[in-house]
Amino acid sequence: LKNKNVEIKSIRIDKVNFFGKKIGFIYLESEIYVDGIQVPGIGFIRGDSVAILLVLTAIIDNEVELASKYTILVEQYRPNVGKFKKGIPAGMIDEEGQVTSTAIKEIEEEVGELNIVEEDLQYLIEFSPSSGGCDENVILYAVEKDIDYDELMKFQDRITGSENENEVIKLDVLPLIDLENANKGSKTWTSYNIFKEL
């Protein structure tokens, strides 16, 4: 260990969830001491994830000067908070650790065909939203794309999601500026506030 004041005496795995044949979540409890003082050791291991802020310039009648910036959020039921929540498209990074390909796959699964390629992904930041109990690092990207306004509006209220992952997702198209004061979760808030400073 880099910090010699940390002593790990034991790690007990309480439960493992599988996604098909792949390990999904690991629940564990460790006996850990820092400078001889025992610290909380309950943990939830899930691996890293990626999330993508879509910045879509909607063009009306081919008039660029009439364009406005929009985004698309995904709405899903979140049992842990007992309500539907909206946020930017996101997903766990695959076991090969392919970050950019996972980002593109999540856009295709959760939103639909936007013809996103790797070069469209703008790296924003990597952060740990809940390091007190979980190992997850979230890698944030933004994608800027022009789109016809009428085509963009076809995404509104569309039902999407991966059947293999038991996802039921409803899409919400809204002006990008609406994220300014929206309570849409840490990934959405962080990506928006970093993007607007670029």
C-alpha positions as CSV (number, residue, x, y, z in Angstrom):
1,L,0.0,0.0,0.0
2,K,1.2,3.5,-0.8
3,N,0.0,4.7,2.6
4,K,1.8,2.6,5.2
5,N,-0.5,3.9,8.0
6,V,-3.4,1.8,6.4
7,E,-3.8,-1.8,7.5
8,I,-6.3,-4.1,5.9
9,K,-6.9,-7.1,8.1
10,S,-9.7,-8.8,6.3
11,I,-12.1,-8.5,3.3
12,R,-15.3,-10.5,3.3
13,I,-17.4,-10.7,0.1
14,D,-21.1,-10.8,1.1
15,K,-22.8,-11.0,-2.3
16,V,-22.1,-11.0,-6.0
17,N,-24.6,-10.0,-8.6
18,F,-24.1,-11.2,-12.2
19,F,-25.2,-9.7,-15.4
20,G,-25.6,-12.8,-17.4
21,K,-22.2,-14.5,-17.1
22,K,-20.5,-11.2,-16.2
23,I,-19.8,-10.0,-12.7
24,G,-22.0,-6.9,-12.1
25,F,-21.9,-5.8,-8.5
26,I,-19.9,-7.0,-5.5
27,Y,-20.9,-6.2,-1.9
28,L,-18.1,-6.5,0.7
29,E,-17.1,-5.6,4.2
30,S,-13.5,-5.1,5.2
31,E,-11.7,-4.7,8.5
32,I,-9.5,-1.6,8.0
33,Y,-7.4,0.5,10.4
34,V,-5.8,3.9,9.8
35,D,-3.2,4.8,12.3
36,G,-4.6,2.0,14.5
37,I,-8.2,3.3,14.4
38,Q,-10.8,1.2,12.7
39,V,-12.6,2.9,9.9
40,P,-15.9,2.0,8.0
41,G,-15.2,-0.9,5.7
42,I,-18.6,-1.5,4.0
43,G,-18.2,-1.2,0.2
44,F,-20.0,-1.6,-3.1
45,I,-17.8,-2.5,-6.1
46,R,-19.3,-1.8,-9.5
47,G,-16.5,-0.6,-11.8
48,D,-16.3,2.6,-13.8
49,S,-19.0,4.2,-16.0
50,V,-19.3,6.7,-18.7
51,A,-21.9,9.5,-19.3
52,I,-22.5,11.7,-22.3
53,L,-23.9,15.2,-22.5
54,L,-25.6,15.6,-25.9
55,V,-25.4,19.2,-27.2
56,L,-27.6,19.3,-30.3
57,T,-27.9,22.4,-32.5
58,A,-31.4,22.2,-34.0
59,I,-31.6,23.9,-37.3
60,I,-34.9,25.2,-38.7
61,D,-35.4,25.3,-42.5
62,N,-31.7,25.2,-43.1
63,E,-31.3,28.6,-41.4
64,V,-28.3,28.3,-39.1
65,E,-29.1,31.7,-37.5
66,L,-32.4,30.3,-36.3
67,A,-30.7,27.4,-34.5
68,S,-30.9,26.7,-30.8
69,K,-29.1,24.2,-28.6
70,Y,-31.0,21.3,-27.1
71,T,-30.1,18.2,-25.2
72,I,-31.8,14.8,-24.7
73,L,-32.2,13.3,-21.2
74,V,-33.2,9.8,-20.4
75,E,-35.9,9.1,-17.7
76,Q,-35.9,5.9,-15.8
77,Y,-37.5,4.6,-12.6
78,R,-34.9,4.5,-9.8
79,P,-36.0,2.1,-7.0
80,N,-33.4,3.3,-4.5
81,V,-35.1,6.8,-4.4
82,G,-38.6,5.6,-5.3
83,K,-39.2,7.9,-8.2
84,F,-38.5,8.5,-11.9
85,K,-35.3,10.4,-12.5
86,K,-33.9,12.2,-15.6
87,G,-30.2,12.4,-16.5
88,I,-27.8,12.2,-19.4
89,P,-27.2,8.9,-21.2
90,A,-24.8,6.7,-19.1
91,G,-23.7,3.2,-18.6
92,M,-21.0,0.9,-17.1
93,I,-17.8,0.5,-19.0
94,D,-17.5,-3.0,-20.6
95,E,-15.1,-5.6,-19.2
96,E,-12.5,-4.8,-21.9
97,G,-12.4,-1.2,-20.6
98,Q,-13.3,0.4,-23.9
99,V,-14.5,3.8,-22.7
100,T,-15.3,5.5,-26.0
101,S,-17.0,2.5,-27.6
102,T,-19.1,2.1,-24.5
103,A,-20.1,5.8,-24.7
104,I,-21.2,5.4,-28.3
105,K,-23.1,2.1,-27.5
106,E,-25.0,3.8,-24.6
107,I,-26.1,6.6,-26.9
108,E,-27.4,4.1,-29.5
109,E,-29.2,2.0,-26.8
110,E,-30.6,4.7,-24.7
111,V,-31.3,7.5,-27.3
112,G,-31.1,6.1,-30.8
113,E,-29.2,6.6,-34.0
114,L,-27.4,10.0,-34.0
115,N,-24.5,8.8,-36.1
116,I,-22.0,9.5,-33.3
117,V,-18.4,8.4,-34.0
118,E,-15.4,8.4,-31.6
119,E,-14.0,11.7,-32.9
120,D,-17.3,13.4,-31.8
121,L,-16.6,12.6,-28.1
122,Q,-15.1,15.6,-26.2
123,Y,-13.6,14.5,-22.9
124,L,-14.7,16.7,-20.0
125,I,-13.6,15.2,-16.7
126,E,-13.4,12.0,-14.5
127,F,-14.8,12.1,-11.0
128,S,-15.8,9.9,-8.1
129,P,-19.4,10.7,-7.1
130,S,-19.6,8.4,-4.0
131,S,-16.1,7.3,-3.0
132,G,-17.2,6.8,0.6
133,G,-19.0,3.6,-0.3
134,C,-18.4,2.8,-4.0
135,D,-15.4,2.4,-6.2
136,E,-17.0,4.0,-9.3
137,N,-15.3,6.6,-11.4
138,V,-17.5,8.4,-13.9
139,I,-15.9,9.6,-17.1
140,L,-17.9,12.5,-18.7
141,Y,-18.0,13.4,-22.4
142,A,-19.9,15.9,-24.4
143,V,-21.0,15.5,-28.0
144,E,-21.9,18.5,-30.3
145,K,-24.0,17.7,-33.3
146,D,-26.2,19.6,-35.8
147,I,-29.6,18.2,-36.4
148,D,-32.8,19.2,-38.2
149,Y,-35.3,20.5,-35.7
150,D,-38.1,18.3,-36.9
151,E,-35.9,15.2,-36.7
152,L,-34.9,16.2,-33.2
153,M,-38.5,16.5,-32.0
154,K,-39.1,12.9,-33.1
155,F,-37.0,11.8,-30.1
156,Q,-39.5,13.4,-27.6
157,D,-41.2,10.8,-25.5
158,R,-39.6,7.9,-27.4
159,I,-39.4,4.7,-25.4
160,T,-35.9,3.1,-25.6
161,G,-33.5,0.9,-23.6
162,S,-31.7,-2.4,-23.8
163,E,-34.0,-5.4,-23.4
164,N,-31.0,-7.5,-22.2
165,E,-30.5,-5.0,-19.3
166,N,-34.2,-4.7,-18.5
167,E,-34.2,-1.0,-19.3
168,V,-37.3,1.0,-19.8
169,I,-36.4,4.6,-20.8
170,K,-38.4,7.6,-21.9
171,L,-36.6,10.4,-23.7
172,D,-37.0,14.1,-23.0
173,V,-35.9,16.8,-25.4
174,L,-35.3,20.2,-23.8
175,P,-33.3,23.4,-24.4
176,L,-29.7,23.0,-23.1
177,I,-30.1,26.2,-21.0
178,D,-32.8,24.4,-19.0
179,L,-30.0,22.4,-17.3
180,E,-28.9,25.6,-15.7
181,N,-31.1,25.2,-12.6
182,A,-32.4,21.7,-13.1
183,N,-31.9,19.0,-10.4
184,K,-30.9,16.2,-12.8
185,G,-28.2,14.5,-10.8
186,S,-24.4,14.8,-10.4
187,K,-23.4,13.6,-13.9
188,T,-25.8,16.0,-15.7
189,W,-25.0,19.0,-13.5
190,T,-21.2,18.4,-13.7
191,S,-21.1,17.8,-17.4
192,Y,-23.2,20.9,-18.2
193,N,-21.2,23.2,-16.0
194,I,-17.9,22.1,-17.4
195,F,-19.2,22.2,-21.0
196,K,-20.5,25.8,-20.8
197,E,-17.0,26.9,-19.7
198,L,-15.3,25.4,-22.8
